[in-house]
Amino acid sequence: MKKAIRQSLKIMVFCLSILLLSSSTALAEDNIFKVGYLAAGKVTTAASGSEAKFDLGGSVAFWFERALEINEDFELGYGVALQLSGEFEEDDDYYSFHEKESICFPFFLLLNYYPLTIEGLPYLTGHFGYNLMLYDDGDNNANLHGLYYALGAGIRLPGYPNVRAEVLYTANSGSGTVVDVWDDTSEKVKVSLSRICLNVGFGF
C-alpha cells in the first residue's frame, strides 16, 4: 500500500506541474465549489488478522475543484474535499455503544469529458488521488493514509452553465498504526469505504 501511495503521489505531482504550466494556454478556467450528500455505504476494517464490515449512514461532503478547459471535449484539473463520516451501524458486540467515525480528506486530479455538444453539457468525470483518513474506532484514533478514486456523471444546467449537478461513486482507503491509549499496544489497521455522492456545484 505504501508503495502504491508513493507512486500515486509522484504521478500527481507530475500532472499538477503540467497543469500549472498549461494553465496559461487553457481556453478557460473554472473554480468550482460543491456541496454533496453522501448516501449510506459500506465500511470494511481489517486489524489483528480479522475483518469486520459495517453499514455507514449518510453524511455530507464539501468539494473545491479547479478545472482547466483543454479543448471542447476535455477539462483537466485538481481538487480537495472534506467527506464527513456517517454513523457506523454496529453489530451487537460489547463495544456497540462506542461511536466510530471515519472522516476523509481526498486530494485528487480530475478529468471531465464532454461527449456531446448540446445544451446542458452532460459530462463524465473521474477523480484519482491521495486520501487522508481520520479514523476513530471508538477507543483510539489514528491518521490513516491511502488512495481515493471516484467515477460519475454530471450536467451543467441549461441557461445556467456555472451551476452543475453531479452523481459520483466514491471509494476511499487508508492504512496505518493505531495505538491503544489504555495499554500502549499498537496494531496495523486497514479501512476502506465506498459511497454514492449527489453534488450540486457552483462555478466562479
C-alpha positions in Angstrom: 0.0 0.0 0.0 2.8 2.4 0.9 4.5 1.8 -2.5 1.2 2.4 -4.3 0.7 5.7 -2.4 4.2 6.9 -3.2 3.8 6.1 -6.9 0.4 7.9 -6.9 1.9 11.0 -5.3 4.7 11.1 -7.9 2.1 10.9 -10.7 0.0 13.6 -9.0 3.0 16.0 -8.6 4.0 15.4 -12.2 0.4 16.0 -13.5 0.0 19.1 -11.3 3.2 20.5 -12.7 1.9 20.0 -16.2 -1.4 21.6 -15.3 0.2 24.7 -13.8 2.4 25.1 -16.9 -0.5 24.7 -19.2 -2.9 27.0 -17.3 -1.6 30.0 -19.3 -2.7 28.3 -22.6 -6.1 26.9 -21.3 -9.2 28.0 -23.2 -11.0 28.7 -19.9 -10.6 28.1 -16.1 -13.3 27.3 -13.6 -13.2 27.3 -9.8 -15.9 25.0 -8.6 -17.4 24.7 -5.1 -19.7 21.7 -4.5 -21.9 20.6 -1.7 -22.9 16.9 -1.7 -25.0 14.3 0.1 -23.1 11.1 0.8 -25.6 8.2 0.8 -25.3 5.2 3.1 -22.4 3.0 2.2 -20.2 0.1 3.3 -17.1 0.2 5.5 -14.6 -2.7 5.8 -12.0 -2.7 8.6 -9.1 -5.2 9.0 -7.0 -5.4 12.1 -5.2 -8.2 14.0 -5.9 -10.7 11.3 -9.7 -10.2 11.5 -12.1 -8.3 9.2 -15.3 -6.6 10.0 -17.9 -4.9 7.8 -20.3 -2.2 8.7 -23.1 -0.2 7.1 -22.3 3.5 7.1 -25.1 6.1 7.4 -25.5 9.2 5.2 -23.5 12.4 5.7 -22.4 15.5 3.7 -19.3 16.4 1.7 -17.7 19.7 0.6 -15.5 20.0 -2.5 -13.3 22.6 -4.1 -12.0 22.0 -7.7 -10.1 23.9 -10.3 -10.7 22.8 -13.8 -8.8 23.9 -17.0 -10.6 23.6 -20.3 -8.1 22.0 -22.6 -10.4 21.7 -25.6 -14.1 21.5 -26.3 -14.2 17.9 -25.1 -11.9 17.8 -22.0 -11.2 19.6 -18.7 -8.3 18.7 -16.5 -7.8 19.9 -13.0 -7.3 19.1 -9.3 -9.3 19.4 -6.2 -9.7 18.7 -2.5 -12.7 17.5 -0.5 -14.0 17.1 3.1 -16.1 13.9 3.4 -17.7 13.7 6.8 -18.3 10.4 8.5 -21.8 8.8 8.7 -22.9 6.8 11.7 -21.5 3.3 11.9 -24.3 0.8 12.2 -22.7 -1.7 14.6 -23.5 -5.3 15.2 -24.4 -6.4 18.7 -20.9 -6.7 20.2 -19.6 -5.5 23.5 -18.4 -2.2 22.0 -21.6 -1.4 20.2 -22.2 1.7 22.4 -18.9 3.3 21.2 -19.1 5.7 18.4 -16.8 5.1 15.4 -16.1 7.6 12.7 -14.1 8.0 9.6 -13.5 11.5 8.1 -11.8 11.7 4.8 -9.7 14.4 3.1 -9.0 13.4 -0.5 -6.6 15.4 -2.7 -7.1 14.4 -6.3 -6.6 15.0 -10.0 -9.8 15.2 -12.1 -10.8 14.7 -15.7 -14.1 15.8 -17.2 -15.2 14.6 -20.6 -18.0 16.2 -22.6 -19.1 13.6 -25.2 -22.0 15.8 -26.6 -22.0 19.4 -27.6 -25.7 20.0 -26.7 -27.5 22.4 -24.4 -27.0 21.3 -20.8 -23.5 19.9 -21.4 -23.7 16.5 -19.9 -20.2 15.1 -18.9 -18.4 12.2 -17.5 -16.0 12.7 -14.6 -13.2 10.8 -12.8 -11.0 11.5 -9.8 -7.8 9.8 -8.6 -5.6 10.8 -5.8 -4.4 10.6 -2.2 -6.7 10.0 0.8 -6.1 11.2 4.4 -8.5 9.4 6.8 -9.1 10.5 10.4 -10.2 7.2 11.9 -11.7 6.6 15.3 -12.5 3.1 16.4 -14.4 4.2 19.5 -11.5 4.0 21.9 -8.4 5.1 19.8 -7.8 7.2 16.8 -5.2 7.5 14.1 -4.4 9.2 10.8 -4.6 6.7 8.0 -3.1 7.1 4.5 -4.4 5.6 1.3 -5.9 6.1 -2.1 -9.1 7.8 -3.4 -10.9 7.5 -6.6 -14.3 8.5 -8.0 -16.3 7.9 -11.1 -19.5 9.6 -12.2 -21.5 11.9 -14.4 -23.0 15.3 -14.3 -24.8 18.0 -16.2 -24.4 21.8 -16.4 -27.8 23.3 -16.2 -29.3 24.9 -19.4 -29.2 28.6 -19.1 -27.0 28.5 -16.0 -23.7 26.9 -17.2 -22.0 27.8 -13.9 -24.4 25.5 -12.0 -24.0 21.8 -12.2 -25.5 18.7 -10.7 -23.4 15.5 -10.3 -23.6 11.9 -9.1 -20.3 10.1 -8.1 -19.3 6.7 -6.9 -16.5 7.4 -4.4 -14.1 4.9 -2.8 -11.6 5.8 0.0 -9.0 3.6 1.7 -6.5 4.1 4.4 -3.9 2.1 6.4 -1.7 2.9 9.4 -1.0 2.1 13.0 -3.5 2.6 15.9 -2.0 2.9 19.4 -4.3 1.7 22.3 -4.4 4.5 24.9 -5.1 2.1 27.7 -2.2 -0.4 27.4 0.1 1.3 24.9 -0.1 -1.5 22.4 -0.3 -0.9 18.7 -1.8 -2.7 15.7 -2.0 -2.3 11.9 -5.4 -1.2 10.6 -6.8 -1.0 7.1 -10.0 0.7 6.4 -11.9 1.0 3.1 -15.3 2.6 2.3 -17.5 3.3 -0.7 -20.4 5.6 -1.1 -22.6 7.3 -3.7 -22.5 11.1 -3.6 -25.0 13.6 -5.0 -23.5 17.0 -5.6 -24.6 20.5 -6.5 -21.8 22.7 -7.8 -21.3 26.4 -8.5 -18.5 27.7 -10.8 -16.9 31.1 -10.4 
